[in-house]
């Protein structure tokens, strides 16, 4: 009993041999690189397809393959770390990600590129959970908020700058360099990790020959999450359940994940520790993290798409409009980390959700003549709300968990954010397409010959084209036909604009309705334990 008490005290008092902030920067380096890779390839797909003689639909598997393997590894990272050791697992993930990035850049055809993207996603899937667990163990509860703020800057900023950076690299150099830029970062991360990071004494590494591997659970987790990610990524493109392929994968995913819940809950040595959800604060934090990913990636997709398709912005100009939001996050997150040492996460979460919903409601005032400054400020308000969410959610998640559960918890938290992001992207892309069709039908109902305003507008356009020389001799196209084409283009733009507004309303109300869930998180002293470890 005495020896056990001494061991527990030593574990509670353990601190890393180097400055913990150096460790935080070290592990954040690789995570920023990995999160960046989830979005940097998006704008390069047409170039990749053209270079490798592939169709546009085929090239989207470059994104899907990465997301599938990434989603499968995320919840397994805690279990894998317990077998090989967290430091070794983390370094292995960095090495796999770096090597596969190099091979992606050299890929001679699409099939090879997709294979290496699967390996890259598998390596990247273990980075974020390992980093969060390392931060949770490295910093005492009173300083975790600030540590997660450093991590949050990387996770929130990377998806925002990814498309702009990817477009610049592709236009200036070649698409292969979006993969090659990972190599020096990966090598530096490996060198720093090998010298600076160590596993804490209470981290128990299990011997593989004494571990009963749950092959059934492992197989169904991979099948369920893999098919779910394909459904979310391909659903809108294939018309959802109108496609037998999507319908079949949806049934397989639902059945597999339901089986996983029952199997893992009752298994003696589960791959995923679902019993963590018994802790109310952790379960609530997971749900809020899911919704944060939903709002973050959903709105991150909408804004640049809106600026480039309806306002005519270049990728560079839309990136400049989003950039102040990134600076806002960089400034706000350390402030949030400091405030967590003085105030309960509940208060910060309520403020963050209110600010984020306000920013999304503010975007519903956009129109086709919205100026650059308005777009920029809307993103700044949104970024401020996001900064007040990410850090408190992570802090609350680990608050009442034993320290030896940090690794398993971090895998589930990151899975929640990633799946939430995929759901958010699927929802807004589907919403844009469906609501644009809806509004187009409603608008054209009034554009008939019986409508005097329509006739007047059409005749005015025809007169303009006629005055510009668009007569019967212009290739057989009359001024009236030009007017009809112009009217149709205006209808499509107006319908699409209304579809964006509908999506902003939806996201705003979803986030606003999350505020009551904050009260499900247990009360805790500012910056303090939250649990007896």
TORZAMI-960273 format. One line per 3 residues: number of its first residue (from 1); for each residue x, y, z of C-alpha. Coordinates in pm, 1 decimal, m for minus. Each point is the difference from the previous one (the first is absolute). Example, Ala and Ser with C-alpha at 12.3 -4.5 7.8 and 13.67 -1.06 7.14 Angstrom:
BEGIN
1 = 1230.0,m450.0,780.0 ~ 137.0,344.0,m66.0
END
This chain:
BEGIN
1 = 0.0,0.0,0.0 ~ 280.1,238.0,93.0 ~ 194.1,m75.7,m318.1
4 = m314.1,48.7,m206.6 ~ m64.3,336.5,164.7 ~ 355.5,112.3,m73.6
7 = m36.0,m106.1,m361.5 ~ m325.8,193.0,m33.5 ~ 153.9,308.9,156.9
10 = 300.1,m18.5,m231.8 ~ m236.0,m29.0,m296.4 ~ m203.2,296.2,115.2
13 = 311.8,210.9,48.0 ~ 173.2,m109.8,m320.9 ~ 111.5,276.6,m230.3
16 = 189.3,m25.7,m330.6 ~ 375.9,53.7,0.1 ~ m22.2,298.0,m238.7
19 = m213.4,312.2,m6.2 ~ m359.3,m114.1,m72.8 ~ m53.2,287.7,m245.8
22 = 280.6,m134.6,m216.9 ~ m180.8,m334.8,m0.5 ~ m325.5,174.4,m95.5
25 = 162.0,171.2,m298.3 ~ 173.2,m323.2,m103.7 ~ m313.8,m210.9,m20.1
28 = m206.5,282.8,m149.0 ~ 240.3,16.8,m294.1 ~ m96.0,m341.4,m138.0
31 = m368.3,43.1,75.4 ~ m16.3,328.1,m192.4 ~ 160.8,m177.8,m294.1
34 = m254.0,m283.3,18.6 ~ m311.6,217.6,35.8 ~ 123.2,219.3,m284.2
37 = 15.6,m305.6,m224.0 ~ m370.3,m71.3,45.7 ~ m86.2,314.4,m197.7
40 = 308.1,105.3,m197.8 ~ m64.4,m247.2,m282.0 ~ m356.8,115.9,m68.5
43 = 83.0,278.0,m244.7 ~ 266.2,m211.5,m171.4 ~ m234.8,m278.6,m111.9
46 = m49.1,132.1,m358.1 ~ 379.3,24.8,m41.7 ~ 50.0,m349.0,144.8
49 = m267.6,m145.1,m228.2 ~ 148.7,165.6,m308.1 ~ 356.0,m98.9,85.2
52 = m87.6,m365.2,67.3 ~ m252.4,m34.8,m286.8 ~ m291.3,m63.6,237.2
55 = m359.9,118.9,8.2 ~ m120.4,257.9,251.0 ~ m217.4,m252.2,185.7
58 = 289.1,m245.5,16.5 ~ 234.2,264.2,139.5 ~ m228.7,65.9,299.7
61 = 115.7,m334.4,140.8 ~ 325.7,181.6,76.7 ~ m196.8,179.3,274.4
64 = m232.0,m284.9,97.1 ~ 276.5,m259.3,42.8 ~ 184.8,227.5,242.9
67 = m312.6,70.0,205.8 ~ m97.5,m368.2,18.2 ~ 332.1,m127.3,135.8
70 = 27.2,304.2,227.7 ~ m342.7,m68.0,153.0 ~ 80.8,m368.0,59.6
73 = 326.5,65.3,185.4 ~ m130.0,285.9,220.2 ~ m198.4,m209.7,251.5
76 = 263.2,m276.8,m3.2 ~ 290.3,228.0,92.1 ~ m41.1,m42.8,376.7
79 = 2.8,m377.8,m27.1 ~ 298.7,m3.4,m236.2 ~ 192.4,238.2,228.1
82 = m52.6,m231.8,295.7 ~ 170.8,m281.9,m191.7 ~ 300.9,170.5,m161.4
85 = 32.9,297.0,238.2 ~ m135.5,346.5,m66.7 ~ 330.7,159.9,m101.5
88 = 83.5,m284.2,m238.3 ~ m352.7,2.6,m142.2 ~ 11.8,375.8,m53.3
91 = 341.6,m14.6,m168.4 ~ m117.5,m290.5,m215.7 ~ m299.7,205.5,m115.0
94 = 221.5,299.4,m83.3 ~ 240.5,m223.2,m192.2 ~ m280.1,m172.7,m193.6
97 = m163.4,334.1,m80.9 ~ 329.2,150.7,m120.0 ~ 107.8,m295.6,m214.2
100 = m344.5,m42.1,m154.9 ~ m9.8,376.0,m75.6 ~ 324.7,m38.8,m194.0
103 = m142.2,m299.7,m187.4 ~ m322.9,190.7,m77.5 ~ 209.3,270.7,m163.8
106 = 171.2,m262.3,m218.3 ~ m317.4,m195.3,m91.3 ~ 0.6,m82.7,m375.3
109 = m374.8,m73.9,m24.0 ~ m325.2,48.6,188.6 ~ m17.5,m351.8,146.1
112 = 344.4,33.4,155.5 ~ m81.9,345.9,135.1 ~ m317.9,m127.9,166.0
115 = 190.4,m288.9,160.6 ~ 260.4,234.3,145.4 ~ m275.0,237.0,116.3
118 = m147.7,m290.1,198.2 ~ 337.0,m46.7,171.6 ~ 28.4,374.5,55.3
121 = m344.7,11.3,160.4 ~ 85.9,m294.2,224.6 ~ 313.5,176.9,120.4
124 = m184.5,328.7,47.6 ~ m283.4,m165.7,192.3 ~ 222.6,m72.7,296.9
127 = 158.3,345.9,29.7 ~ m281.2,211.5,145.1 ~ m113.0,m245.8,271.9
130 = 360.3,m60.9,106.1 ~ 70.7,372.2,19.0 ~ m307.1,72.4,212.4
133 = 87.6,m283.6,237.3 ~ 360.3,124.9,24.5 ~ m121.0,352.7,81.8
136 = m251.1,m126.7,256.6 ~ 277.1,m194.4,176.6 ~ 272.2,264.1,m36.2
139 = m196.7,290.9,148.7 ~ m174.3,11.6,338.9 ~ m377.5,70.3,m11.6
142 = 52.9,369.7,79.8 ~ 209.6,48.4,m316.9 ~ m175.4,m234.9,m239.2
145 = m216.7,277.5,m139.8 ~ 300.4,191.1,m129.7 ~ 158.0,m320.2,m133.5
148 = m313.9,m91.9,m191.9 ~ m6.7,356.3,m132.8 ~ 332.2,m63.2,m177.7
151 = m137.9,m324.1,m139.2 ~ m326.4,171.7,m97.3 ~ 175.9,264.6,m206.7
154 = 141.9,m274.6,m220.7 ~ m323.2,m198.3,m29.5 ~ m227.1,296.8,m74.2
157 = 233.0,199.8,m224.2 ~ 127.7,m283.1,m219.7 ~ m333.0,m73.3,m178.0
160 = m48.9,373.3,m56.6 ~ 332.7,62.9,m173.9 ~ 23.6,m342.3,m168.4
163 = m195.0,78.0,m321.1 ~ 173.7,335.6,m50.4 ~ 345.9,m146.7,59.3
166 = m79.8,m298.1,m221.8 ~ m113.0,228.2,m280.9 ~ 312.8,216.3,26.5
169 = 236.3,m300.5,m2.0 ~ m180.4,m163.7,m291.8 ~ m4.9,317.0,m209.3
172 = 359.2,99.7,80.2 ~ 169.1,m340.2,m5.7 ~ m186.7,m330.0,m51.6
175 = m258.8,m200.3,194.7 ~ 271.9,m243.9,110.9 ~ 145.2,265.7,230.1
178 = m310.8,m2.6,220.2 ~ 135.5,m336.7,115.3 ~ 372.2,74.7,m12.1
181 = m32.3,291.8,246.2 ~ m83.8,m253.7,272.0 ~ 342.7,m163.3,m18.0
184 = 218.6,259.1,181.4 ~ m272.3,55.9,261.2 ~ m27.2,m373.9,61.5
187 = 376.9,m46.0,34.0 ~ 24.5,291.9,244.3 ~ m292.0,m138.2,200.9
190 = 166.3,m342.6,25.3 ~ 329.0,146.2,119.6 ~ m164.7,218.2,265.3
193 = m233.8,m275.6,118.9 ~ 280.3,m253.0,43.7 ~ 193.6,242.8,221.4
196 = m270.6,179.9,196.7 ~ m301.7,m225.0,58.3 ~ m31.9,m288.0,242.5
199 = m284.0,m217.0,124.9 ~ m112.5,76.3,359.3 ~ 60.0,m266.0,269.4
202 = m372.9,m74.9,34.1 ~ m27.2,m80.5,m371.2 ~ m15.3,m378.0,0.6
205 = 116.5,m168.5,m316.4 ~ m157.4,m338.1,m52.9 ~ 194.0,m295.4,m130.8
208 = m130.6,m115.7,m333.9 ~ 32.8,m370.8,84.2 ~ m214.5,57.3,310.2
211 = m261.5,206.7,m182.6 ~ m312.0,m154.4,m143.2 ~ m57.3,182.6,m326.6
214 = m365.9,61.9,m71.9 ~ 9.9,m82.0,m370.4 ~ m380.0,7.1,m27.7
217 = m24.8,347.9,146.5 ~ 295.8,120.3,m207.6 ~ m156.2,m127.1,m322.5
220 = m342.1,149.0,61.2 ~ 141.5,334.5,113.7 ~ 197.6,23.0,m323.9
223 = m298.2,m109.9,m208.8 ~ m249.5,229.8,171.8 ~ 209.9,316.6,5.4
226 = 148.4,m59.7,m344.2 ~ m337.2,m43.3,m170.7 ~ m145.4,294.3,196.2
229 = 274.7,228.9,m124.7 ~ m54.7,m110.0,m361.2 ~ m374.6,64.2,35.0
232 = 56.1,349.3,140.8 ~ 260.0,89.5,m260.5 ~ m174.9,m145.3,m305.9
235 = m366.5,30.4,98.5 ~ m88.3,332.7,m162.1 ~ 199.1,m76.7,m314.8
238 = m185.8,m332.3,m45.8 ~ m346.8,133.9,99.4 ~ 2.1,m168.5,343.3
241 = m250.4,m284.3,31.2 ~ m85.3,26.4,m366.6 ~ 327.8,m187.5,m48.9
244 = 7.6,m372.5,78.1 ~ 369.0,38.6,87.2 ~ m67.6,265.9,265.9
247 = m306.6,m182.9,131.8 ~ 193.5,m326.0,38.5 ~ 290.1,169.2,177.0
250 = m241.4,184.0,231.2 ~ m162.7,m326.5,108.5 ~ 340.0,m164.7,51.3
253 = 127.6,299.1,200.2 ~ m307.6,22.4,224.5 ~ m4.8,m374.6,69.6
256 = 374.1,m12.5,66.5 ~ 3.7,296.9,239.1 ~ m303.5,m126.5,194.0
259 = 173.1,m335.8,35.7 ~ 320.9,174.9,113.1 ~ m184.4,181.5,279.9
262 = m143.3,m322.1,144.1 ~ 315.5,m204.5,m58.0 ~ 250.0,249.9,141.2
265 = m221.0,83.2,299.5 ~ 1.8,m360.4,120.6 ~ 349.8,m103.9,m111.5
268 = 260.8,m50.8,273.6 ~ 282.1,162.4,m199.4 ~ m170.3,237.8,m246.1
271 = 169.0,176.0,m289.3 ~ m202.7,315.3,82.8 ~ m82.3,77.4,362.5
274 = m364.4,103.0,m31.9 ~ m40.1,m8.1,378.8 ~ 157.2,346.1,3.2
277 = m338.8,130.3,m108.8 ~ m133.3,m84.8,344.5 ~ 175.4,317.4,111.0
280 = m256.9,271.9,m69.9 ~ 243.9,282.4,m65.9 ~ 202.3,m210.1,m244.8
283 = m312.1,m112.6,m187.2 ~ m128.0,358.7,m22.8 ~ 341.5,128.3,m111.6
286 = 8.3,m263.0,m275.3 ~ m339.3,111.3,m126.2 ~ 105.2,366.2,6.8
289 = 325.8,m87.1,m179.0 ~ m200.6,m179.8,m268.6 ~ m211.2,312.1,m48.0
292 = 309.9,222.4,2.2 ~ 144.3,m202.7,m288.6 ~ m340.7,23.2,m168.9
295 = m5.7,381.2,20.0 ~ 372.9,53.3,m61.5 ~ 40.7,m200.8,m318.9
298 = m353.2,71.1,m124.7 ~ 51.1,377.2,15.3 ~ 363.7,m26.4,m112.3
301 = m130.4,m161.8,m319.0 ~ m286.1,248.2,m49.8 ~ 187.1,329.9,28.3
304 = 277.3,m46.5,m261.0 ~ m245.3,m177.6,m232.1 ~ m241.7,293.3,31.4
307 = 272.0,255.9,m68.3 ~ 142.7,m181.8,m301.0 ~ m320.3,m117.4,m171.1
310 = m237.2,293.3,62.5 ~ 223.5,298.8,72.2 ~ 267.6,m87.8,m256.7
313 = 290.3,2.1,247.3 ~ 320.8,m177.5,m88.9 ~ 130.0,m268.3,238.2
316 = 262.7,247.7,120.4 ~ m253.1,277.9,67.6 ~ m237.1,m233.9,184.7
319 = 295.9,m115.9,206.1 ~ 78.1,361.8,88.9 ~ m360.5,47.2,115.5
322 = 33.4,m302.3,229.7 ~ 349.1,85.6,128.1 ~ m104.3,248.6,274.1
325 = m213.1,m279.3,146.7 ~ 314.3,m208.6,33.9 ~ 177.4,280.8,180.7
328 = m302.6,36.6,227.1 ~ 28.2,m364.4,98.7 ~ 373.2,35.2,66.0
331 = m63.2,294.8,233.1 ~ m318.7,m129.0,163.9 ~ 99.2,m355.9,84.5
334 = 279.6,88.8,245.2 ~ m243.6,244.9,163.8 ~ m254.0,m282.2,31.9
337 = 269.0,m222.3,151.0 ~ 72.0,270.7,259.0 ~ m370.3,52.1,75.9
340 = m41.2,m372.4,66.7 ~ 229.3,39.7,300.2 ~ m249.8,249.1,145.4
343 = m342.8,m99.6,m129.7 ~ m191.1,m322.2,m46.5 ~ m2.2,m147.9,m353.3
346 = m380.3,28.3,9.0 ~ 5.7,380.0,m20.8 ~ 250.7,6.8,m284.1
349 = m196.2,m260.9,m193.9 ~ m321.3,199.5,34.0 ~ 176.0,311.0,m127.6
352 = 163.3,m191.2,m286.8 ~ m324.6,m162.5,m115.7 ~ m183.5,334.4,19.3
355 = 273.9,175.9,m198.0 ~ 17.2,m274.9,m264.4 ~ m378.1,m9.9,m48.6
358 = m7.8,382.0,m18.3 ~ 270.0,m2.2,m270.3 ~ m192.8,m257.0,m205.3
361 = m325.7,194.4,34.5 ~ 191.1,309.4,m108.6 ~ 102.4,m182.0,m319.2
364 = m365.6,m38.7,m93.7 ~ 8.9,373.8,m86.3 ~ 244.0,m64.0,m285.8
367 = m107.0,82.2,m353.3 ~ 159.8,1.6,m343.4 ~ 147.8,344.8,56.7
370 = 160.8,m68.3,339.7 ~ 338.0,173.5,28.7 ~ 341.5,m135.2,100.8
373 = 3.2,165.7,343.2 ~ m336.9,m150.1,96.1 ~ 120.4,m347.0,m98.5
376 = 319.6,47.4,198.3 ~ m178.2,119.3,317.3 ~ m253.1,m283.7,m19.8
379 = 288.7,m245.9,4.3 ~ 163.8,183.3,292.3 ~ m317.4,m32.1,212.4
382 = m27.8,m366.0,m93.4 ~ 364.6,m65.1,89.3 ~ m48.2,163.7,340.4
385 = m285.9,m239.3,74.3 ~ 201.8,m302.5,m110.1 ~ 292.3,101.0,222.3
388 = m229.0,2.2,305.4 ~ m122.4,m351.5,m77.0 ~ 292.4,m221.6,m90.3
391 = 210.9,48.4,313.4 ~ m281.3,m20.7,263.1 ~ m146.3,m310.8,m166.0
394 = 334.0,m180.0,15.0 ~ 62.6,113.9,356.2 ~ m341.8,m122.5,113.8
397 = 44.7,m333.3,m176.9 ~ 306.3,m99.6,203.2 ~ m114.0,164.7,322.3
400 = m152.7,m298.6,178.0 ~ 190.6,m285.7,m165.7 ~ 287.5,m197.2,155.2
403 = 333.1,88.2,m157.2 ~ 50.0,m350.7,m135.6 ~ m312.5,50.3,m214.2
406 = 132.9,309.7,m177.1 ~ 118.4,m191.8,m304.5 ~ m327.8,m183.1,m57.1
409 = m194.9,323.4,59.1 ~ 204.3,200.2,m250.0 ~ m70.6,m249.0,m278.5
412 = m374.5,27.6,54.9 ~ 12.4,380.5,21.5 ~ 185.3,33.4,m328.9
415 = m226.2,m254.3,m167.3 ~ m301.0,205.8,109.8 ~ 146.3,316.7,m152.9
418 = 98.9,m167.8,m327.5 ~ m332.0,m178.3,m50.0 ~ m181.6,320.6,96.0
421 = 199.7,184.0,m265.5 ~ m88.8,m259.6,m263.0 ~ m367.6,19.5,93.3
424 = 15.1,380.6,m14.3 ~ 158.4,2.0,m345.5 ~ m250.3,m258.2,m130.5
427 = m293.6,193.0,143.3 ~ 96.6,340.2,m140.8 ~ 88.7,m135.3,m345.7
430 = m331.0,m187.2,m14.1 ~ m182.3,301.6,139.4 ~ 152.8,229.2,m261.8
433 = m100.7,m224.3,m288.3 ~ m352.0,m79.2,121.9 ~ m92.7,349.2,122.9
436 = 137.5,160.9,m317.3 ~ m230.2,m225.5,m204.1 ~ m291.2,84.7,230.8
439 = 51.9,375.7,m27.2 ~ 55.9,m18.5,m374.2 ~ m339.2,m167.7,m44.0
442 = m169.4,256.1,224.9 ~ 156.8,295.8,m181.4 ~ m80.2,m126.2,m349.6
445 = m366.4,m50.3,96.4 ~ m40.2,377.6,m35.3 ~ 207.2,38.3,m315.7
448 = m277.4,m46.0,m254.2 ~ m129.8,202.6,m292.5 ~ m298.9,93.3,215.3
451 = 226.2,188.6,242.1 ~ 34.6,363.5,m118.4 ~ 314.4,59.3,210.8
454 = 166.9,m302.1,m162.4 ~ m92.7,120.2,m348.3 ~ 132.6,347.9,74.7
457 = 328.4,m130.7,140.0 ~ 43.7,m241.7,m290.6 ~ m67.9,270.1,m257.4
460 = 243.4,235.2,173.2 ~ 275.0,m264.0,m18.2 ~ m81.9,m69.9,m364.5
463 = 28.7,369.9,m81.4 ~ 339.9,14.8,166.4 ~ 126.8,m298.7,m199.9
466 = m153.5,136.6,m317.4 ~ 173.8,331.9,55.9 ~ 325.9,m189.2,47.5
469 = m40.4,m161.5,m342.1 ~ m154.9,m335.7,101.5 ~ m237.6,m27.8,m293.6
472 = m126.1,m285.8,m218.5 ~ 326.7,m3.9,m186.3 ~ 205.6,m97.7,305.5
475 = 22.6,m366.3,m77.6 ~ m377.7,m31.5,m1.9 ~ m23.4,108.4,365.6
478 = m243.2,286.7,55.3 ~ 11.7,270.0,264.0 ~ m306.5,m159.7,162.4
481 = 182.1,m332.3,33.2 ~ 291.4,180.1,163.3 ~ m248.3,158.1,240.2
484 = m151.1,m337.4,89.4 ~ 348.6,m141.0,67.0 ~ 84.5,296.1,220.9
487 = m326.9,m38.8,188.9 ~ 68.1,m369.2,57.8 ~ 349.9,74.3,130.9
490 = m143.3,258.0,240.7 ~ m261.6,m246.9,122.9 ~ 268.8,m260.7,69.0
493 = 215.0,251.7,189.7 ~ m293.8,120.6,207.9 ~ m111.1,m356.3,78.1
496 = 352.5,m98.6,101.1 ~ 28.3,309.5,220.3 ~ m321.9,m95.4,179.6
499 = 135.3,m354.9,44.2 ~ 309.7,138.2,175.7 ~ m222.1,207.2,228.7
502 = m206.6,m311.1,84.6 ~ 319.0,m184.1,95.8 ~ 117.8,285.8,222.1
505 = m340.1,2.6,173.0 ~ 18.3,m375.7,56.3 ~ 352.8,8.8,143.1
508 = m85.2,297.8,219.1 ~ m307.3,m164.3,155.6 ~ 179.1,m332.2,50.6
511 = 280.3,172.0,192.9 ~ m242.4,216.3,200.3 ~ m197.8,m308.7,108.4
514 = 318.7,m149.9,148.9 ~ 16.3,257.1,281.7 ~ m220.6,m201.8,243.0
517 = 232.6,m300.9,m37.7 ~ 276.4,199.3,170.1 ~ m179.7,m49.8,332.9
520 = 50.7,m376.9,m28.6 ~ 372.7,55.4,62.2 ~ 83.5,m40.0,367.5
523 = 97.4,304.2,199.5 ~ 369.3,30.2,76.2 ~ 231.6,250.8,157.0
526 = 170.9,230.1,m251.1 ~ 321.4,m160.8,m117.0 ~ m33.8,m273.9,247.0
529 = m50.1,m375.8,12.4 ~ m240.6,m103.9,m82.5 ~ 59.0,m349.6,111.8
532 = 217.9,m182.4,237.2 ~ 257.3,m162.8,m219.8
END
